[in-house]
Amino acid sequence: MSEAFTYRTISELSSLLHKKETSSTELTELYLSRAEALAEKTNSYIKLTRAEALKAAAAADKTLKAGEAGPLCGVPLGVKDIICQDGVEITCGSKILKGYVPPYDATAVAKLKQAGAVILGRLNMDEFAMGSSTENSAFGPVHNPWDLEYVPGGSSGGSAAAVAAGEAPAALGSDTGGSIRQPAAFCGVVGLKPTYGRVSRYGLVAFASSLDQIGPLTQDVRDAALLLNCLAGHDRRDATSLAEKVPDFTAALTGELKGLRAGVLKLDGLSGVDPEVLVSFRQAVELLAGAGVEIKEIELPHLDYGLAAYYIIAPSEASSNLARYDGVQYGLRCQDTPDVVAMYKGTRGEGFGDEVKRRIMLGTYALSSGYYDAYYLSALKVRRLLKNDFDQVFSGLDVVLTPTTPTAAFKLGEKTQDPIGMYLADYFTVGANLAGLPGISVPCGFSKAGLPIGMQAVAPALREDLLFKLAYGYEQRTEWKDKHPSI
Amino acid sequence: MEALRTAEDTKNMSESKNKKLSPEQVEKISHLARLELSSEEREKFAGQLSSVLDYIAKISKLDLKNVEPLAHVGELKNVWREDEVERTDVHDKLMDLAPEAKRGHFRVPRIIEE
């Protein structure tokens, strides 16, 4: 490669493309080659879509030549393999969809294509986005580019690893309980979960419909704002997408931090947060305070119940959403069964992996007669209490700051037989999903072992601009984004 | 309707705390969820699901009596749009994806007993 084009941000690549210092075809070739070369190390992609990508690159080069190109035109990107792309097989990290080729684009993909972006391939993930380590993929685990013996986080682990390893300048992920922010933190990149409804879910294969959101994983905050500019907006195909006007999010990238009011979650007495994470997080908060951010310590009394509520609500919705994988309409079908029920059971037993089975059963149990009130209904009430907590703190604050995760990345295999240990990785992130709020993770340091640590900011609904303002101001005053793994 | 509830199961959640799911209960749940499990899987999931249920039982400590449930943050109700006919060409493509189809219909194994 020109190595000169690795670890360049979208805005840098776009400027090179506009100045004709490179072409989209050249960049696409370079990123495809790098992804091929690193495939055995990271396993970030389930599939590279070389032919489709080069075709899109050629078209983008024409648009660039004509001088009509926008900021994403000709820029290569990766897409998590849970977001439909017309004519390209989708797996969701599962065996059960085998052979399914969606005949339509998700709205997010259609918007990227319309902007002239080039999709390099389909990124690896935990099966149906259920997991926090990307070890639950039927296509093998993803390895953290900072240390290949460690997990990249999940479920958008392929997206985070690809961006961290320079296999894509940026990527799309999806976030139901932290699935963009947590892997972003583990891999040292920026990850944004927009406000619920900000980005259309049309064509995003459903896990938990009241929580799922598509969002970007990028090398810096500016790129996240550029991608949200493209992705956001109402879509009549998603009845839950919001009609609110979409501002130009790059306008928030001023570098100015004075006057921002941040609530810092009180962490005293919270066991289970790694001291190294605490040190990095506190240093980040001090830096912000020094730059003029008003800091106030806050509590979210029901956050501690959020994870429990999440692991009732998300599996309940999943048990319903995943009922469609029954061997009738698409994908795998178990053959030679005596009747239709045996066919359903055989297909699902064979096609789903352990974590998906666990969550479907958990959801089925929580929704079943005799348990509905104690589990599902109670969880919805906890959700209300948690949302009230956020409403209350936001009456006098712009953002809430927490570590993104309680620990840095853990080793592959360390938590695969310990669901609760795995679930705790989402302790700080699920709140934003339950309350529908936007959240961002930005790199804020490294552990002694050299693994990245992330800081999360959460803002009131539709105030992604506040996240960008704070995150960009912080990024401008630190050098974390210039560090890359040696891979 | 099939239900998971047995006479023994009618206790509320706080009482069931620390009570392990049996492989038989897991079998029942997996049947409702239409999941074929091996006996090893039933054993394994019984333990794992019990530990998850133990963890989530912590919400029973909260007083939730006068709290309105929140199913969806948008709290949207009846989002209407015009019911307009649109042409689409995906029908055949979708049918081509079916494991088994005949004359525009999905084929499945026997549903009604002889």
Interface residues (C-beta under 8 A of the other chain):
Chain A: G99 Y100 V101 P103 Y104 Y196 G197 S210 R236 A239 T240 L242 H302 D304 Y305 A308 A309 Y311 I312 S319 A323 D326 G327 V328 Q329 Y330 G331 L332 R333 T337 P338 D339 V340 V341 A342 M343 Y344 K345 G346 R348 G349 E350 F352 D354 K357 R358 I360 M361 L362 T364 Y365 S368 S369 G370 Y371 A374 Y375 L377 S378 A379 L380 K381 V382 R383 R384 L385 K387 Q417 P419 I420 Y423 L434 A435 G436 A461
Chain B: M1 A3 L4 R5 D9 T10 N12 M13 V26 I29 S30 H31 L32 A33 R34 L35 E36 L37 E41 F45 Q48 L49 S51 V52 L53 Y55 I56 A57 K58 I59 S60 L62 L64 V67 E68 P69 L70 A71 H72 V73 G74 L76 V79 R81 V90 K93 L94 L97 A98 P99 E100 F106 V108 P109 R110 I111 E113
